[in-house]
Amino acid sequence: MLRHWTLNRYLARQYMLWFAVILGGLTSIVFLFNLAELMRRGAEHTDATFSVLLTMGVYRIPETVEQILPFAV
């Protein structure tokens, strides 16, 4: 009985680790593309500094994760 518990815990840990790695990787790639798009749009506005655009990109991360979640599984 103990062997099954140990094996299940190991497999669950490995699954969660790789799930987090893939989700984080996909999220960071999409974040970079979103940041590039925000920089393109903000180029014509003088008050849109890089820190403001970066903050806007960070605020969009939860929405991005919600959209990417089905692909990470």
C-alpha positions as CSV (number, residue, x, y, z in Angstrom):
1,M,0.0,0.0,0.0
2,L,2.8,2.4,0.8
3,R,4.4,1.9,-2.6
4,H,1.3,3.0,-4.4
5,W,1.1,6.2,-2.3
6,T,4.8,7.0,-2.9
7,L,4.5,6.4,-6.7
8,N,1.3,8.4,-6.9
9,R,2.9,11.3,-5.0
10,Y,5.9,11.2,-7.3
11,L,3.8,11.1,-10.5
12,A,1.6,14.0,-9.2
13,R,4.7,16.0,-8.4
14,Q,6.2,15.4,-11.8
15,Y,3.0,16.3,-13.5
16,M,2.5,19.5,-11.6
17,L,6.2,20.5,-12.1
18,W,6.0,20.1,-15.9
19,F,2.5,21.6,-16.0
20,A,3.9,24.7,-14.3
21,V,7.0,24.8,-16.5
22,I,5.0,24.6,-19.7
23,L,2.4,27.1,-18.5
24,G,5.1,29.5,-17.4
25,G,7.0,29.2,-20.7
26,L,3.9,29.8,-22.8
27,T,2.8,32.7,-20.7
28,S,6.2,34.3,-20.9
29,I,6.2,34.0,-24.7
30,V,2.8,35.5,-25.0
31,F,3.7,38.2,-22.5
32,L,6.7,39.2,-24.7
33,F,4.5,39.5,-27.8
34,N,1.9,41.5,-25.8
35,L,4.6,43.8,-24.5
36,A,5.9,44.3,-28.1
37,E,2.3,45.1,-29.2
38,L,1.9,47.6,-26.3
39,M,5.2,49.2,-27.2
40,R,4.1,49.6,-30.8
41,R,0.8,51.2,-29.8
42,G,2.5,53.4,-27.2
43,A,5.2,54.7,-29.5
44,E,3.0,57.6,-30.6
45,H,2.1,58.6,-27.1
46,T,4.7,60.7,-25.2
47,D,3.4,59.8,-21.7
48,A,3.6,56.1,-22.3
49,T,6.9,55.2,-20.7
50,F,8.3,51.7,-20.7
51,S,7.4,51.2,-17.0
52,V,3.8,52.1,-17.8
53,L,3.7,49.7,-20.7
54,L,5.4,47.0,-18.6
55,T,2.8,47.5,-15.9
56,M,0.0,47.2,-18.4
57,G,1.6,44.0,-19.7
58,V,1.8,42.6,-16.2
59,Y,-1.8,43.4,-15.5
60,R,-2.8,41.4,-18.6
61,I,-1.0,38.2,-17.4
62,P,-4.1,36.7,-15.6
63,E,-6.1,37.0,-18.8
64,T,-3.3,35.5,-20.7
65,V,-3.0,32.6,-18.3
66,E,-6.8,32.0,-18.6
67,Q,-6.5,31.9,-22.4
68,I,-3.4,29.6,-22.4
69,L,-4.6,27.2,-19.7
70,P,-6.3,24.7,-22.1
71,F,-3.2,24.4,-24.2
72,A,-0.9,23.8,-21.2
73,V,-2.9,20.7,-20.1
